[in-house]
Amino acid sequence: MFSKKQQLTSGSEHIGEPPIIAANKKLLLFSQPSHKELPNPASNSLNNSRSRVSSFLFIGRWFRFGVVLFLLLSVLLGTAGCTPSATTISWTPATRLIPVETVQGIVAENSDLNPQNSASNVLAWAVNGQAGRLVIFYFNSPGVCGAGGCLYAGYLFRKNVPPHRVFASYFNENLPPNKPLLQVVSDPSETSDLPCLQVQQPSQNGIRQLFYCFNGRQYQLANSSLIELPNKTVP
């Protein structure tokens, strides 16, 4: 048991002592805020400027490379006249591609042969284009051959329009085994609605390559070049 004096003393000591929890809270409330380093706007602007300059230099280098490549391809295409890739024509009986009556009419238009008897001998080859379907006819008869060679004719077929002739020429068929007479090549200008035709003809100094392209109405000679053979010499 404590005396009243001791109780008062003990109580006053207890009241005067600040609570530890409260003191901790006060320390937390009045603690100094932490300072974080803020980004420097001038530094960011400088970095962005350097990045943009590097991007412009990178784009400029690729642009110059593209221009050089474009000029080189233009020169190569201009020299070749037509693309070197070509499809050799494989002939098939014309009556398998178009009606017999149409074949007979084409025979009558291009020769004095008997249409009924000659239609089954006619060979043909077809290719599709934007302008329609091009069919090349090889009449396969000495009746349409002469000193300049044998006749080849091309007709354009379109829906609801009668076929009309867009190509006709006599070609010499006496070529080396590895030199096809007639091939189909793409138009390098990409302006024609039908593919171009590459024809190879024997020449005194080698092989003459002829390129015929469609001008919207008919085929016309677009380019001619001479390929010298190893056993041929130019005088």
Residue pairs with C-beta under 8 A, 6 or more apart in sequence:
2 10
77 83
77 188
80 188
81 188
81 211
81 222
81 223
81 225
82 185
82 186
82 187
82 188
82 196
82 198
82 211
82 213
82 222
82 223
83 185
83 186
83 188
84 185
85 185
85 186
86 183
86 184
86 185
86 198
87 183
87 184
87 185
88 180
88 182
88 183
89 125
89 136
89 180
89 182
89 183
89 184
90 125
91 123
91 124
91 125
91 138
92 123
92 124
92 125
93 120
93 122
93 123
93 124
94 103
94 106
94 119
94 122
94 123
94 124
94 135
94 137
95 103
95 119
95 120
95 122
97 124
97 126
97 135
98 124
98 135
98 157
100 119
102 163
103 115
103 119
103 122
103 124
104 115
104 116
104 119
105 115
106 122
106 137
106 153
106 155
106 163
107 113
107 115
107 118
107 119
107 122
107 139
108 115
109 165
110 137
110 139
110 144
110 151
110 153
110 165
110 168
111 118
111 139
111 141
111 143
111 144
111 151
112 143
113 139
113 141
113 143
113 144
118 139
118 141
118 143
121 139
121 140
121 141
122 137
122 138
122 139
122 140
123 137
123 138
123 140
124 135
124 136
124 137
124 138
125 135
125 136
125 138
126 133
126 134
126 135
126 136
127 133
127 134
127 184
127 194
127 195
128 134
129 192
129 193
129 194
129 195
129 214
130 193
130 194
131 156
131 158
131 193
131 194
131 214
131 216
132 156
132 157
132 158
132 159
132 161
132 193
132 194
133 156
133 157
133 158
134 154
134 155
134 156
134 157
134 166
134 194
134 195
135 154
135 155
135 157
135 163
136 152
136 153
136 154
136 167
136 182
136 197
137 152
137 153
137 154
137 155
138 150
138 152
139 150
139 151
139 153
144 150
144 151
145 151
145 170
146 170
148 170
148 172
149 170
149 171
149 172
149 173
150 170
150 171
150 173
151 168
151 169
151 170
152 167
152 168
152 169
152 170
152 171
152 182
153 165
153 167
153 168
154 165
154 166
154 167
154 168
154 197
154 219
155 163
155 164
155 165
155 166
156 163
156 164
156 166
156 194
157 163
165 218
166 194
166 214
166 217
166 218
166 219
167 197
167 212
167 218
167 219
169 199
171 181
171 182
171 199
171 201
172 201
172 202
173 181
174 202
175 181
175 200
175 201
175 202
175 207
176 207
176 229
179 200
179 207
180 200
181 199
181 200
182 197
182 198
182 199
183 197
183 198
183 199
183 200
184 195
184 196
184 197
184 198
185 195
185 196
185 197
185 198
185 211
186 195
186 196
187 195
187 196
187 213
187 214
192 213
192 214
192 215
192 216
193 214
193 216
194 214
195 214
196 211
196 212
196 213
196 214
196 222
197 211
197 212
197 213
197 219
198 209
198 210
198 211
198 212
199 209
199 210
199 211
199 212
200 207
200 208
200 209
200 210
201 207
201 208
201 210
202 208
203 226
204 232
205 226
205 228
205 232
205 233
205 234
205 235
206 226
206 227
206 228
206 229
206 232
207 226
207 227
207 229
208 224
208 225
208 226
208 227
209 224
209 225
209 226
209 227
210 221
210 223
210 224
211 221
211 222
211 223
211 224
212 219
212 220
212 221
212 222
213 219
213 220
213 222
228 234
